[in-house]
Amino acid sequence: MTEHTDRDGAAIVSATIHSNGSKWMGQPPDSVDALIDVLGEETLDPRFEDNGNFIITGRLAGVPSWSFFGNFLTTSHVFSIDTDDPEIAGRLTTAIRANQAAPAYQAARAREAARRAAEKPTTAP
């Protein structure tokens, strides 16, 4: 879990980090900030677009909530983070969408689309 503080300095839990980074069993996951750094350096794996496009939004007990998940194309850094904190959600959403807008992601996406098209069964004439 990631702890943050409210305006009075009291600790509040606003995110649950199920996994973040390639870790051995028992090692703590990386922070949200570490993931944002990796999102600025490595290309996301576009295959995750099929399962929510890296972000699923919803409501939990009437409160907006977000789930972030995915992995990277050439670096193993799987992540799965749930939060109800709009600030964390905004930072992660901005970093993910910027990654997707990058030329490297767009090229990987095009390669994945071509691979899928080549794998589609063809019908006999």
C-alpha positions, 0 to 999 in steps of 0.5 A: 500500500502507498501511504499519503498524508492529509492536510493535517499530516495524518496518514491515509491509505489511498492506493493498494499496490498489488504488484509494481516491478519485477520482484522476488516473492516477499519483496515490497512493490515499487512506489507509484512514483517509480512506475511513473518514472518507468512509464516515461522511459519504457514502452507499454505493451499494447496487448493490454489495450484489449483488457481495459486499455491499462485503466478501468474506472468504476465506483466502490461504495459510491466513491470513484475508483481506478484500477491500473494494470499492465506490463511493458514491451521489452522490460518486465515491470508488471503493475496492478494498482487500485486507488480511490485517490484522484491525484494518484489516478490523474498522475497515472492516467497522464503518464500512461496516455503520454506513453501511448502517444509516443512514437515507440508505442504507436510503432509497437501497436502497429506491429501488434495489429499486423501480427494479429491480421496475419494470424486471422484465419482466412476463408476458402474462396 
